[in-house]
């Protein structure tokens, strides 16, 4: 009889433990769902996520650029495109303005810089629709913030750097602005000259 009572008590205790475990699991699942819903509801008054299409367009254009195919790259540029180099601040950086000037500069660079090849890889993209006016005169609208590895060969010397490229698109999905950020010192050393020096 005593053994039966002990067995009954063990069954009751185990049942209570399992019941508590089930209740706890249900509560944890509910809490996780609520946390997920809260995260999904986060907004920012300055920008929203832009469609992935813009990242794809940005990468396509940058790969044309890297392969030195300026005709194909030019087809993706707006007539009023502005290309900005990473050699100063917002007021002093070197800028190329207008598609004709941008393409002429880069075509000349390909002929005179000693570049043999360029390969972009390991892209990361963050497409944003900027709805509040940015500082420094940048336009509102759709941007692709990207960074990638760039392997270049100058006169047989290999140079690898990480590059950040911000691409802005107009209403026709043409690129009307590039802002670039990268360490130019390794390129200057490999090329043996600073192509932005006047």
Secondary structure, DSSP 8 states (H G I E B T S, - for coil): -HHHHHHHHHHHHHHHHHHHHHHHHHHHHHHHHHHHHHHHT---TTEEE--THHHHHHHHHHHHHHTT-HHHHHHTEEEEEEEE-SSS-TTTS-EEESHHHHHHHHHHHHHHS-EEEEEEEEEEEEEEEE-S--GGG--SEEEEEEEEEEEEEETTEEEEEEEEEEEEE-TTS-EEEEEEE---HHHHHHHTS-TT--
